[in-house]
Amino acid sequence: MNTTTDRIEKTVLLRAPQEKVWAAIGDAHTFGKWFGMEFDGAFAPGKRVGGTIVPTIVDPEVARMQEPYRGHPAEFFIERIDPPRCFSFRWHPFALDKSIDYSKEPMTLVTFELESVADGTRVRIVESGFDGIPLARRADAFEANEEGWTLMVSMLEKFVAS
């Protein structure tokens, strides 16, 4: 359970080599398949990458949950790519209301850290910076992303296992 309102942290052991897990995370096209996003370019440090929500190919139930948001835009600002250990980006969390201009808000930082262990690869996902989100939507963004990262960990696990 989280004891902070500023960060979400998820850890999973994937029974796959680090290179295979990295391939699922470090490439925009592959990342989009399990995450449920189509990107307009490759991931590169310092680069803005636009995307649109599309249903994941990994899980039909999650795909149905994503379907109402199909075509909704998102922006990723790639912070760091350190193959095969670390990938991080900034984005506007839970930015789904088309009547809000999120560009004026601070972004959260999402970091994937990979570590090779005896049984596979340990992946730690941290999203931080929620305390900077406007108070009017902070709790909703945190709750939505807390649940969302739980689902995304499962999607990543299924994708890597396939």
SEDOPA-480345 format. One record per residue (C-alpha): residue in three letters; x, y, z. Coordinates in steps of 0.25 Angstrom, whole numbers, plus 5000, padded with zeros to 4 digits. Each point is the difference from the previous one (the first is absolute). Layout:
ALAXYZ
...
END
This chain:
MET500050005000
ASN500550144997
THR500350095011
THR500250124992
THR499250084990
ASP501150044991
ARG500549874995
ILE499549864995
GLU500949895000
LYS499849864994
THR501049884999
VAL499949874993
LEU500949884997
LEU499949974985
ARG500549864997
ALA500750044987
PRO501450054997
GLN500350155002
GLU500250024985
LYS498649954997
VAL499450095011
TRP500850124995
ALA499549974986
ALA498550025005
ILE500350135007
GLY501150074992
ASP499450004986
ALA498850094998
HIS499349914990
THR500149885010
PHE499750085012
GLY498750044993
LYS499549864998
TRP499949965014
PHE499850145006
GLY498950044990
MET500650114993
GLU500450044985
PHE501250095000
ASP500450104989
GLY501549975001
ALA501149935007
PHE500450025015
ALA501350085001
PRO500550085012
GLY499550155000
LYS499049974989
ARG498550025001
VAL499249894994
GLY498550014998
GLY499149885000
THR498549965000
ILE499349905008
VAL499749874994
PRO499549875007
THR501149915004
ILE500349874992
VAL500349925013
ASP498749995008
PRO498650014994
GLU499450055013
VAL501050115002
ALA499850044985
ARG498550015002
MET500350105012
GLN500950084990
GLU499150004988
PRO499250125005
TYR501350085000
ARG500449964986
GLY500750114992
HIS500250095013
PRO501350074999
ALA501249995009
GLU501350065001
PHE501349935005
PHE501350085003
ILE501149905000
GLU500950035012
ARG501049885000
ILE500349884992
ASP501149915006
PRO499949864993
PRO499749905006
ARG499950065014
CYS499150135000
PHE499050074992
SER499350135005
PHE499050104994
ARG499150115005
TRP498550014997
HIS498750065005
PRO499449905008
PHE498549964998
ALA499950114990
LEU498749954994
ASP499050125001
LYS500150074986
SER499550135006
ILE501250025009
ASP501350064994
TYR501049915008
SER501250074993
LYS500050105012
GLU500249895010
PRO501249945005
MET500349854995
THR500349885008
LEU501349924998
VAL499849854997
THR501349915001
PHE500149864996
GLU501349935007
LEU500449864996
GLU500949915007
SER500449864996
VAL499849905011
ALA500149855002
ASP498649974996
GLY499950114989
THR499850155000
ARG499550095011
VAL499350124995
ARG499750125009
ILE499150104995
VAL499950145007
GLU499150114997
SER500350135008
GLY499650145000
PHE498549995004
ASP500250115011
GLY500250104988
ILE498749974993
PRO498950105003
LEU499249965013
ALA498750004992
ARG500449874993
ARG501249955008
ALA499349895007
ASP499249954988
ALA501350004992
PHE500849925011
GLU498849905002
ALA499949984985
ASN501549984998
GLU500149915012
GLU499049914994
GLY500550024986
TRP501449965003
THR499549875007
LEU499449974986
MET501250044992
VAL500949915009
SER499149884996
MET500050044986
LEU501550014999
GLU500149865007
LYS499049944990
PHE500750074988
VAL501449955004
ALA499549865003
SER499349994986
END
